[in-house]
Amino acid sequence: MKNVTVTMEDSVADWARMEAARRNTSVSRLVGEMLAEKMRRDDAYERAMQEWLQRDLSFSSDGAPYAKREEIYAERLDRFR
């Protein structure tokens, strides 16, 4: 474990002291746990993003042209005319 010095606004330090007391822990442990949780969430998000970006984007129409918007929504549009 490493010791670090953290500078924060007085109001933030007051909140951290109260939150740590509420959780029956130290401010140091509270900040460490919050940073560890942030790291886990960021890592999970990054992994999910990479998986999504690497997915197979094979859109194929077997040579036929894609339907036009008007063709797709023709039935719905007729209801409003």
Secondary structure per residue as TSV (DSSP state, phi and psi in degrees):
chain	resnum	aa	ss	phi	psi
A	1	M	-	360.0	147.4
A	2	K	-	-111.4	145.1
A	3	N	-	-96.1	135.6
A	4	V	-	-133.7	153.0
A	5	T	-	-101.8	131.5
A	6	V	-	-119.5	132.2
A	7	T	-	-104.6	130.7
A	8	M	-	-147.1	163.1
A	9	E	-	-65.1	153.7
A	10	D	H	-57.9	-41.1
A	11	S	H	-64.8	-35.4
A	12	V	H	-69.3	-41.9
A	13	A	H	-62.9	-40.7
A	14	D	H	-62.0	-45.2
A	15	W	H	-61.4	-44.0
A	16	A	H	-62.0	-41.2
A	17	R	H	-62.9	-44.5
A	18	M	H	-66.4	-42.2
A	19	E	H	-65.2	-42.0
A	20	A	H	-62.7	-42.1
A	21	A	H	-64.6	-41.0
A	22	R	H	-61.4	-36.3
A	23	R	T	-89.7	0.9
A	24	N	T	58.4	48.8
A	25	T	S	-143.0	179.7
A	26	S	-	-91.8	160.6
A	27	V	H	-61.9	-39.9
A	28	S	H	-59.3	-47.8
A	29	R	H	-66.8	-39.5
A	30	L	H	-58.9	-48.9
A	31	V	H	-63.9	-42.1
A	32	G	H	-60.5	-43.8
A	33	E	H	-66.0	-39.3
A	34	M	H	-64.3	-41.7
A	35	L	H	-68.3	-38.4
A	36	A	H	-63.6	-41.9
A	37	E	H	-64.2	-42.3
A	38	K	H	-60.8	-42.8
A	39	M	H	-61.6	-44.6
A	40	R	H	-62.3	-43.7
A	41	R	H	-64.4	-44.5
A	42	D	H	-62.8	-41.5
A	43	D	H	-63.9	-42.7
A	44	A	H	-64.0	-41.2
A	45	Y	H	-64.1	-44.4
A	46	E	H	-62.0	-42.9
A	47	R	H	-62.0	-44.2
A	48	A	H	-63.7	-40.8
A	49	M	H	-63.4	-44.3
A	50	Q	H	-63.6	-41.1
A	51	E	H	-62.0	-42.2
A	52	W	H	-66.3	-41.7
A	53	L	H	-69.3	-25.1
A	54	Q	T	-94.4	7.0
A	55	R	S	-70.2	160.0
A	56	D	-	-77.7	122.4
A	57	L	-	-107.9	58.2
A	58	S	-	-94.6	94.2
A	59	F	-	-97.8	122.2
A	60	S	-	-135.7	148.5
A	61	S	-	-117.2	11.7
A	62	D	T	55.5	32.8
A	63	G	T	89.4	-16.5
A	64	A	S	-81.8	145.8
A	65	P	-	-69.0	151.1
A	66	Y	-	-68.8	149.1
A	67	A	-	-66.7	146.8
A	68	K	-	-82.8	157.5
A	69	R	H	-54.3	-44.3
A	70	E	H	-61.3	-37.1
A	71	E	H	-69.3	-39.5
A	72	I	H	-66.4	-41.6
A	73	Y	H	-101.6	10.7
A	74	A	H	-56.3	-45.9
A	75	E	H	-62.3	-43.4
A	76	R	H	-67.4	-39.6
A	77	L	H	-68.4	-32.4
A	78	D	H	-63.3	-30.3
A	79	R	H	-64.7	-27.4
A	80	F	T	-96.9	6.3
A	81	R	-	-100.8	360.0
